[in-house]
Amino acid sequence: MSVQAVSGEAPVEAARAPSGRAHVLRRLMRDKVAFGAATVLGVVILAAVFAPWVAPFDPYLTDLSKAMVPPNEINWLGTDNTGRDILSRLIFGARNTLMMGLVGVLIGGMVGGTLGIMAAFYRRLDGWIMRLVDVMLAFPAILIGLAVAAIFGAGLTAVVIALVVADIPGTARVSRGAAMGVMGQEFIEAGRAVGVSDFTLIWRYLALNCVSTIFVFLTLRFGQTILVGSALGFLGMGAQPPTAELGMMAAQGRDFLFMAPHIATFPSLAIFIIVLAANLLGDALRDVLDPRLQT
Amino acid sequence: MGRQIVHRLLISMPALLGVLFLCFVLLQVAPADPAMIIAGPDAKQETVDAIRKELGLDQPIFVQFAKYITRVAQGDLGRSIISNKRVIEELASTIGPTVELMLGAMLIAVPLGMTLGTMAAVRRGSFVDRLIMAFSVAGVSTPVFFVGLILIQYVGFKWALLPFTGRTGPVWDGGLPSLILPALTLGAVLIGPISRLTRTAVLEVLGADFVRTARAKGLRESVVIVHHALRNALIPVVTLIGLQAAFLLGGAVVTETMFSWPGVGRLAVGAIISSDFPTAQGAIMILAMAFLMINLIVDVLYVFLDPRVQRG
């Protein structure tokens, strides 16, 4: 008897069927807020990816004769204290900020997801893995960032490591919860009964059935990860000048807040818009894919 | 109840040991040799060796960890490389302002968040509800420093209503004005999640039998909401405060740096920038312990608030 016949393939397909890509997209398009958020995020991502072609000026070109110029028809968002075009720096800065968030949730999600699924599958590992997760949870993301920066020195790498580590425990908990639910289903038992290897059971059946829950959780985490990353940038633990990164740009603008408030305001506003769009989209995705995660 | 608190304390022990171990490792894997930093760049090898021996850095790592725990238990966290003061003294002078800032933020965020959440729940589906929920989503999406920058620029600088740098003293000794803007900054970002959860919790409770009974008894709606619904909705809100502790600590580090508030967070950031490893290690350890402590207090509060937990 093949595993598919036992029921192995069926649950995977069953889980996919009602939440197929087209169905999810259709439901998201109908939701005006989600559609707006996806559009904003899409535009920001496109601008960040094609930054060298989209940015009106060189983001690193200084011109002291144009320092701290308020928004005008040439420099739409004004210039900073060294005369660099703020809009161009925002576009390049969004690149680094988005990359930090994305790498954080992707790698953190993969490691955390694997740990959670392992904990659910191998019960003897559960206690150890969850204790480790508890210890990791005792370190708020900002503290991890400070600790990593203390060890390796400030820089984008330090922030990315901190964000990855910070995203592991939450994902591990959520994926363990999802995997425990799947473990109770008959097809896992059936798979074991017909001698399917642990590797196949974990990756082909268990993980596939947990993916949507983990994906929704990570979408919701994305905004928070960006907030933590930019806060670390603001504290001087992230990208170092002259590299553009939104949090660091806001911190640099703070020194000129009373003379040229636009230098700090626009990067902060950009972070707010990106995180708001990510949160709204995450909320909508959760409602479509996994309403159980709702608080 | 005592048993539950002791049980909860015991559960925290592995996390506490983990925190200590990670803080210990922090100094071990740091690329700079602490002995060389203390000795200075021009020191002779013998001096560095002597300092290494004095610090116990020449011993096996497990021995060093055991000694580290003993030292921490005795309150010996080493000396600051920059000021040469004992780290414990530096921390002692900064813990008070940090606690003050966090309590101030909670005093603003909790009542305001709960009021907004209750209003949204009572007027579910109305314009007020949608407005409050939009404000809540905006709140969780706002960087702490953005709120701070706006408050400094307008309330502090343009309108000159309140001081925005440093701490003039404890709250009871004329320090209240200097606390308002930092506490407002930190509290503002907590209002969103608190109001959101309060709304969910109150909505759930409003449909419960005991609320229907209270209404059937002819009690005024305000009494039903405040005494029956809100009181029961407190439990998930207290849990949320525990979950938000990480957010609160992280926000405190940023807020302290922005407002030059002399707290542990600012001490940690300054120590890292100046490569003062013992101070950075001590500050990070205290912040992580504070996080564990907040969660412990929340668990104990939970036992007080929910009699079902006591019985279970």
Contacts between the chains, C-beta under 8 A, distances in Angstrom:
chain1	res1	chain2	res2	distance
A	131	B	14	5.4
A	132	B	18	7.9
A	134	B	14	6.9
A	134	B	15	5.2
A	134	B	18	7.7
A	135	B	14	6.8
A	135	B	15	5.3
A	135	B	18	3.1
A	135	B	19	7.0
A	135	B	22	7.5
A	137	B	15	7.8
A	137	B	246	7.9
A	138	B	15	4.6
A	138	B	16	7.9
A	138	B	18	6.5
A	138	B	19	5.3
A	138	B	288	5.6
A	138	B	291	5.9
A	138	B	292	5.5
A	139	B	19	7.2
A	139	B	22	6.9
A	139	B	288	5.7
A	139	B	291	7.7
A	140	B	245	7.6
A	140	B	246	3.5
A	140	B	247	7.6
A	140	B	249	5.0
A	140	B	250	5.2
A	140	B	287	7.6
A	140	B	288	7.7
A	140	B	291	5.8
A	141	B	246	6.8
A	141	B	250	6.3
A	142	B	246	8.0
A	142	B	249	6.9
A	142	B	250	3.4
A	142	B	253	5.3
A	142	B	254	7.6
A	143	B	249	7.0
A	143	B	250	7.5
A	143	B	253	8.0
A	143	B	284	5.6
A	143	B	287	5.5
A	143	B	288	5.9
A	143	B	291	7.8
A	146	B	253	7.3
A	146	B	268	5.6
A	146	B	269	6.9
A	146	B	272	5.8
A	146	B	280	7.3
A	146	B	284	6.0
A	147	B	22	7.3
A	147	B	26	5.5
A	147	B	284	5.5
A	149	B	272	5.6
A	150	B	26	6.4
A	150	B	30	6.8
A	150	B	271	7.9
A	150	B	272	4.7
A	150	B	277	6.8
A	150	B	280	4.8
A	150	B	281	7.7
A	150	B	284	7.5
A	151	B	26	6.3
A	151	B	29	5.6
A	151	B	30	5.2
A	151	B	31	7.2
A	152	B	31	7.4
A	153	B	31	7.8
A	154	B	272	7.6
A	154	B	273	7.7
A	223	B	140	7.8
A	223	B	141	6.2
A	227	B	141	7.7
A	227	B	143	5.8
A	228	B	250	6.7
A	230	B	143	5.8
A	231	B	143	6.4
A	231	B	144	6.6
A	231	B	145	6.9
A	231	B	250	6.5
A	231	B	253	7.9
A	231	B	254	5.2
A	234	B	143	7.4
A	234	B	145	5.0
A	234	B	254	6.3
A	234	B	257	7.9
A	235	B	253	6.9
A	235	B	254	6.5
A	235	B	257	5.9
A	235	B	269	5.4
A	236	B	269	7.3
A	236	B	273	6.4
A	237	B	269	7.8
A	237	B	272	7.1
A	247	B	143	7.5
A	247	B	145	7.8
A	250	B	143	7.5
A	250	B	145	6.0
A	250	B	146	7.5
A	250	B	149	7.2
A	251	B	145	7.5
A	254	B	145	7.8
A	254	B	149	6.6
A	254	B	258	7.3
A	257	B	149	6.4
A	257	B	152	6.5
A	257	B	153	5.6
A	257	B	157	7.4
A	258	B	153	7.3
A	258	B	157	5.4
A	261	B	149	8.0
A	261	B	153	5.6
A	264	B	149	5.3
A	265	B	149	7.0
A	268	B	143	6.0
A	268	B	145	6.6
A	268	B	146	3.9
A	268	B	149	6.1
A	269	B	146	7.4
A	271	B	143	5.1
A	271	B	146	7.2
A	272	B	138	7.8
A	272	B	141	5.9
A	272	B	142	5.5
A	272	B	143	6.6
A	272	B	146	6.0
A	275	B	141	4.2
A	275	B	142	7.8
A	275	B	143	7.6
A	276	B	137	6.9
A	276	B	138	6.5
A	276	B	141	3.9
A	278	B	141	8.0
A	279	B	137	6.1
A	279	B	140	6.4
A	279	B	141	5.2
A	280	B	137	6.6
A	283	B	137	7.6
A	295	B	196	7.4
A	295	B	197	6.3
A	295	B	200	6.3
